[in-house]
Amino acid sequence: MNNTDLQNRKVKVIARGQGNVYPVYVERAKNAEIWDVEGNRYIDFGTGIAVCNTGHSHPKVIDAVKSQIDKFSHTCVMVNPYESAVELAEKLIEIAPGESDKKAIFVTTGAEAVENCVKIARAHTGRRGVIAFNGGFHGRTNLTMALTGKITPYKHLFGPFPGDIFHAPFPIESHGISVNDSLKAIANLFKVDISPTDVAAIIVEPIQGEGGFYSAPIEFLVALRKLCDEHGIVLIADEIQTGFGRTGKMFNMEYSNVEPDLITMAKGIAGGFPISAVVGKSEIMDAPLPGGLGGTYGGSPVACAAALAVLEVIEEENLVQRSNEIGAIFNEKLTLLKSQHPELISDVRNKGAMIAIELMTDGDIEQPNSVLTQAIIANAAKYGLVLLACGFYGNVIRFLPALTASNEIVEEGLEQFTKLFKSLC
């Protein structure tokens, strides 16, 4: 079987809405490399969208999963629970930012984690409104689409959406949006659209994922914390893409010393096994009544075993620091590329191994170069690479390498990316 045949079969039976970036069908994957059904090798700079932080098929994760499956695969944590779920909750509470007493819940997807944050915040405050930010991404369910601050492709054709959701500009200095601009916009919401006494939560990504890998300034996060404290609003940090060592800290909020009230966790939590979590301050987490939170597959014993193994690997292999080392290699190589093509690359940015380059036209940052971005993605497989795009205007290439990738693999992948980039210029 080859890639073309499989893609033809796929198009006939899977709805077009669930598209695929590459017509490349994986036969096996190991650490930072993927091999397709035709035997072609790729360096994976996407890791399943920041999921396989510990690399593909890490032996410790695989062994933990096999051991759990030999015991049982499912009982439902809300019916007959098990020690691995309790242990995982204990460990997540221990590593979560801030000193407050905390509790956790388990669900299955990042979107579920976000939805449960909103439920918890509303139960705790007795309020209705939620404020999110332009360019933010929080999921594909109806509520999380409403929170997401980008129409195409996530919201187009899918309305109407729930009410009481409001958006403010996200501070991006390079695009002329200051911290003060964002805070003024929130103040304007309080005057025009919803009283602060009706706002249950403000949700923010400390680094916008789909929005383009823009970091929220520390000053902004501090101001949001102060604002939420002043008005009794729950501050939600969406760390789904930034968590588990990706940004050079276990969680990105650690850079600001701001403790959120609730944190969403998913993606890198379990090496590809489906589980997500909400971790937050105990008095807020306990607001819903028994039975008000959960889901049939939430806290799967198999996924809990994988997540516990992932946490061990992160600690034993010092992957938080490794994230910074990988990020430094990317930054050096991509900054050199920027110096060679200043008319095309407006910015190179990274926090740890959450790395991006932003592309422009004719040296004008206000002319996003989505055409070149899509050409890079379309041709990446020819150069043995898996790459992802993002950005409000679709003009950002994001790099999410495995934190277990060797320097040799990273440098080989960057060499191939440089060749790919120059071939299209």
Number of C-alpha atoms within 10 A of each C-alpha: 8 12 16 12 10 14 15 11 11 15 12 9 8 10 9 10 7 7 11 10 11 15 16 21 17 16 12 14 17 13 22 25 21 23 19 17 15 13 12 14 18 22 27 29 23 21 29 19 18 30 27 27 34 32 26 24 17 18 14 15 27 16 15 19 21 13 13 19 14 8 10 10 13 17 14 17 20 15 8 8 15 17 11 20 23 14 14 21 22 14 13 21 21 14 13 22 22 18 11 15 11 22 20 21 18 27 24 21 20 26 23 27 29 29 21 22 29 24 19 26 29 23 19 18 18 14 17 19 23 23 20 25 24 18 25 26 24 29 20 17 17 17 19 24 22 27 28 24 25 21 14 10 9 17 19 10 9 14 10 9 15 12 11 16 20 20 20 20 20 28 22 16 11 12 9 9 13 17 21 13 16 18 19 14 16 24 16 13 17 15 11 9 12 20 13 21 15 19 26 27 29 24 24 24 30 25 25 25 25 22 23 24 26 24 18 19 19 16 11 19 23 14 16 21 19 15 19 19 12 10 14 16 27 27 26 25 27 31 23 27 28 30 26 29 28 31 26 27 20 20 24 26 27 15 14 15 13 18 22 25 26 29 29 27 29 31 26 29 31 26 28 23 22 23 29 29 27 28 24 29 20 15 13 20 23 16 17 15 9 8 8 12 15 19 15 14 19 24 30 26 26 24 28 30 26 29 28 22 25 25 23 14 18 20 13 9 13 14 25 21 21 22 26 22 17 25 26 17 16 26 21 12 15 22 18 14 17 19 12 12 15 17 15 23 25 20 17 21 19 22 22 26 30 26 25 26 25 26 28 24 18 13 15 14 18 11 13 24 21 21 13 20 22 17 13 21 18 13 18 20 19 12 17 20 23 26 25 23 22 20 23 17 15 20 22 29 23 25 25 27 35 30 31 22 21 14 12 9 15 21 15 13 22 19 14 18 19 16 12 21 18 13 10 10 8
